[in-house]
Amino acid sequence: MNLQNSSLATTKKAFKESWLALKNNRVIFIPFLIFAIVDLVSLFILFLAPRMPLRLALGPIIRTIWSETFLHYPANFILLQKLSFLSRLALSVLIGSLLTGIAVSIIQSIFYKRPVELKKSFLSALKIYFSLFLVTLIVTGLFYFTGKAMSFVLAKYFSRHARLLFIGARIWFGPVSMALNFLIALFIQALFIYAIPLLIIEKMKFKKAIARSFVLLKKLFIPTILLIGLPMLLYIPIIVMEYNTVFLIEKFIPEIILVILMTGIIINSLLIDPLITAATTLLYLKKKEEGQL
């Protein structure tokens, strides 16, 4: 019971310190703002994919992989959600990895009360870009392929059975899948959450940073899960709406999907990601300073 109370107190303190750090040091938001802008531009390009002149470049790809139907209104909005998801995964690996490294470097400077130098933080992250890239690629790949594998297994099972654990296919492919994907994303992110701070702060090699991140998760399991999981709950309304794309298009107007996706980018990039990054990085630095790691 004392351990549980201690973990909750640690979580509460980490959230408070991260909130104050974000409130008093707006410079932390710069990497996340850059990612949000790039993500929004990417979404806008995908939105215009069925129109000229972008149709010339993107049309053949969409036509080959998904069919001509998705180049026409309103079916293009159904595909837009999937394209936006894939785009965000790619952007997270290619530039999100670098920007997260920059953010961690900024938070480190703030924690030790050093002047924040964006150029120095950028160069610090750029030097180890390949390692940052690999960490993010592993996390993204695990999340994507685990979700795909789960969908494949469920589809196989329900092609021969009507129910699983007394629950029908509609519920499994709806609320249950949504909950499982959330838990999978939470656990995968928790496993690797300390790898980037270790690469930036401790200058560890890639493999050692990964292994050490697993050890730190074991030592700080409850605070880490809460520091990641609670901010992620803010995204649940967006997830629910994304799971009901067809219903929303029929009930309202197709353009509502674009609004939902834009809102999701803003919430994820400017609220959830900064809070998780700041909270877990500050928790690591605090525990390290106290000699508990």
Secondary structure, DSSP 8 states (H G I E B T S, - for coil): -HHHHHHHHHHHHHHHHHHHHHHH-GGGHHHHHHHHHHHHHHHHHHHTTTSTTHHHHHHHHHHHHT-GGGGSTTHHHHHHHHHHHHHHHHHIIIIIHHHHHHHHHHHHHHHTT----HHHHHHHHHHTHHHHHHHHHHHHHHHHHHHHHHHHHHHHHHTT-SEETTEEHHHIIIIIHHHHHHHHHHHHHHHHTTHHHHHHHS---HHHHHHHHHHHHHHTHHHHHHHHHHHHGGGHHHHHHHTTHHHHHHHS-TTHHHHHHHHHHHHIIIIIHHHHHHHHHHHHHHHHHTT--
